[in-house]
Amino acid sequence: MQEQDMLDWLRQHPEFFDHYAHDIADIYVANSHGGQAVSLTERQLQTLRERNRALEGKLVELLAFGEENDQISDKLHRLTVDLMQAQDLPGIIGTLEYHLQQRFSVPHVALRLWISGVESNLREFSPVGEAIGKLAQNLVSPYCGPYATDEVQGWFGAEPGTLQSFAQFALKTAGEPFGILVMASEDPQRFFPDMGTLYLQRLSELVSAAIRRVTSGERCDQIAEEARLDDVPVLDEEAPVDA
């Protein structure tokens, strides 16, 4: 009889353990942690304790993930509220940069826009190469990882090789890209290929909707650069917008 046959027989005849309980108690096996032999019952207890510890570890990990998700959801909610209060494009950009850098602790943020019918002297409307348009078109979902084109890396003004990880996603309306948002970090593990991108996808949709809200059907001609505040969200309802 093979070992597997014995296991199958015991599973099919659990009454065996009741009939021979005293005999089983006299069986001693090797201690899984070393040392002297222990009874079969004690060995089973050790196995159960180890399983409990493993389950407790998984539970702690799940609780930590849940708390982290709650924090991210709260930050995304606050960003949503402030974007809804922003009255113009400089206000939206300033609000976005403030939340990403101050609340989400993203060290580097770059935004580029190309919106038909909108002219502006904001940095975000600086001309981009054809490759950027193709990149945005191909970003059907957020990308996280160590790769970014030389043009994208040049937006941050950092020394070559300084930035080690990037999160990139396109801003779209009706499936067509009109911009790209890139976040970067010196930490290679901040944006890694296998990380979840659910919240990044929601951020993409949120920012896209916010920008189109203030630019759709309008012509923002020569929006003043000084209308932006670099360190705080721009929520001033009196900020000028040239229609």
C-alpha positions in Angstrom: 0.0 0.0 0.0 1.3 3.4 -1.0 1.3 6.4 1.3 -1.4 8.1 -0.8 -3.6 5.0 -0.5 -3.2 5.1 3.3 -4.3 8.8 3.4 -7.3 8.1 1.1 -8.3 5.2 3.4 -8.1 7.3 6.5 -10.1 10.1 4.9 -12.8 7.6 4.0 -12.8 6.0 7.5 -12.5 8.9 10.1 -14.0 6.5 12.7 -10.5 4.9 12.8 -9.2 7.7 15.0 -12.1 7.2 17.5 -11.5 3.4 17.7 -7.8 3.7 18.2 -7.5 7.0 20.0 -5.3 5.6 22.8 -3.0 3.9 20.4 -2.6 7.0 18.3 -1.7 9.0 21.5 1.2 6.6 22.0 2.7 7.3 18.5 5.6 9.8 18.6 7.0 11.6 15.5 9.8 14.0 14.8 9.4 17.5 16.1 9.0 19.9 13.2 11.1 22.5 15.1 13.8 20.0 16.1 14.5 18.5 19.5 12.9 15.4 21.0 10.1 13.5 19.4 6.5 14.6 20.2 3.2 12.8 20.2 1.2 12.7 17.0 -1.4 14.8 18.8 1.2 17.5 19.7 2.5 17.4 16.2 -1.0 18.1 14.9 -1.3 21.0 17.3 2.0 22.4 16.0 0.7 22.2 12.5 -2.6 24.0 13.5 -0.6 26.8 15.2 1.6 27.3 12.2 -1.5 27.5 10.0 -3.1 30.0 12.4 0.0 32.2 12.3 0.0 32.1 8.5 -3.7 33.1 8.4 -3.1 35.9 11.0 -0.3 37.2 8.8 -2.5 37.3 5.7 -5.3 39.0 7.7 -2.9 41.7 8.9 -1.7 42.2 5.3 -5.3 42.4 4.1 -6.2 45.0 6.8 -3.1 47.0 5.9 -4.2 47.0 2.2 -7.7 48.0 3.2 -6.5 50.9 5.3 -4.2 52.1 2.5 -7.1 51.9 0.0 -9.3 53.9 2.4 -6.6 56.6 2.6 -6.2 56.7 -1.2 -10.0 56.9 -1.7 -10.1 59.8 0.8 -7.3 61.7 -1.0 -9.0 61.1 -4.4 -12.3 62.4 -3.0 -10.6 65.6 -1.7 -9.0 66.1 -5.1 -12.3 65.6 -6.8 -14.0 68.3 -4.6 -11.3 70.8 -5.2 -11.3 70.2 -9.0 -15.0 70.8 -9.0 -14.5 74.1 -7.3 -11.8 75.2 -9.8 -13.2 77.7 -12.2 -10.5 77.8 -14.9 -7.7 75.8 -16.5 -4.9 77.4 -14.3 -6.9 76.6 -11.3 -7.4 73.0 -12.3 -3.6 72.6 -13.0 -2.6 74.2 -9.8 -5.1 72.1 -7.8 -3.9 68.9 -9.5 -0.2 69.6 -8.9 -0.8 70.6 -5.2 -2.7 67.4 -4.4 -0.4 65.0 -6.2 2.8 66.5 -4.7 1.5 67.5 -1.2 -1.2 64.9 -0.5 -0.1 61.9 -2.6 3.6 62.7 -2.1 4.5 62.4 -5.7 7.8 64.2 -6.1 7.6 65.0 -9.8 4.6 65.8 -12.0 4.5 66.8 -15.7 1.4 67.5 -17.7 1.2 68.2 -21.5 -2.0 69.2 -23.3 -2.9 69.7 -27.0 -6.6 70.7 -27.1 -8.1 71.8 -30.4 -9.3 75.4 -30.3 -7.4 76.2 -27.1 -4.3 78.5 -27.2 -2.3 79.2 -24.0 1.1 80.3 -22.9 1.0 77.8 -20.0 3.9 75.4 -19.8 1.5 72.5 -20.1 0.7 73.6 -23.7 4.4 73.4 -24.8 4.7 71.7 -28.2 5.3 67.9 -28.0 6.7 65.6 -30.6 4.8 63.2 -32.8 6.0 60.3 -30.6 4.1 61.7 -27.6 0.9 61.8 -29.5 1.4 58.1 -30.5 2.3 57.3 -26.9 -0.9 58.8 -25.6 -2.9 57.0 -28.2 -1.3 53.7 -27.2 -1.9 54.2 -23.5 -5.2 52.4 -23.2 -4.5 51.9 -19.5 -2.0 53.6 -17.1 1.7 52.5 -17.5 3.9 52.0 -14.4 7.5 51.1 -14.7 11.1 52.3 -15.2 10.7 53.4 -18.9 10.0 56.9 -20.2 11.1 58.4 -23.5 13.9 61.0 -23.5 11.4 63.7 -24.3 9.2 62.8 -21.3 12.2 62.7 -19.0 13.2 66.1 -20.3 10.0 67.7 -19.0 11.2 67.2 -15.4 14.6 68.9 -15.8 16.3 66.2 -13.7 19.8 64.8 -14.3 19.8 61.8 -16.6 19.3 58.6 -14.6 17.9 60.3 -11.6 14.3 59.3 -12.1 13.9 55.6 -11.7 10.1 55.0 -12.0 7.2 56.5 -13.9 3.4 56.4 -14.0 2.0 57.6 -17.3 -1.6 57.9 -18.5 -3.4 59.6 -21.3 -6.1 62.2 -20.9 -8.9 61.4 -23.3 -12.3 62.5 -24.4 -14.5 60.3 -26.5 -11.6 57.9 -26.8 -9.2 60.5 -28.3 -6.2 61.7 -26.3 -5.8 65.4 -25.7 -3.0 65.2 -23.2 -0.7 63.1 -21.0 0.0 63.2 -17.3 3.3 61.7 -16.0 4.4 61.2 -12.4 8.0 60.3 -11.6 10.1 59.3 -8.6 13.7 58.6 -7.7 12.4 55.5 -6.0 12.4 52.5 -8.4 9.6 50.8 -6.4 7.3 53.8 -6.3 5.7 52.9 -9.7 6.4 49.3 -10.6 5.0 47.2 -13.4 2.9 44.8 -11.3 1.3 47.5 -9.2 -2.5 48.0 -9.3 -3.6 50.8 -11.5 -7.3 51.1 -10.6 -6.9 54.5 -8.8 -4.6 55.8 -11.6 -7.3 54.9 -14.1 -9.8 56.8 -12.0 -7.4 59.7 -11.7 -7.1 59.8 -15.5 -10.8 59.9 -16.0 -11.2 62.6 -13.3 -8.5 64.9 -14.6 -9.8 64.4 -18.2 -13.3 65.4 -17.2 -12.1 68.4 -15.2 -10.0 69.8 -18.0 -12.7 69.4 -20.6 -15.2 71.0 -18.3 -13.4 74.3 -18.5 -12.1 74.1 -22.1 -15.0 72.5 -24.0 -16.6 75.0 -26.3 -14.2 77.8 -25.2 -11.1 79.4 -26.6 -8.6 80.1 -23.8 -6.5 82.7 -25.6 -3.2 83.6 -23.9 -4.0 82.5 -20.3 -1.6 84.4 -18.0 1.1 82.2 -16.4 0.9 84.3 -13.3 -2.7 83.2 -12.7 -1.2 80.0 -11.3 0.1 79.5 -7.8 2.9 77.0 -7.5 2.5 75.9 -3.9 -1.2 75.9 -3.2 -4.4 74.9 -5.1 -5.7 77.7 -7.3 -9.4 78.0 -6.3 -9.9 81.7 -6.8 -13.2 82.3 -8.6 -11.9 85.7 -9.8 -9.0 84.2 -11.8 -9.3 85.7 -15.3 -10.1 83.4 -18.2 -10.1 84.9 -21.8 -12.9 83.4 -23.8 
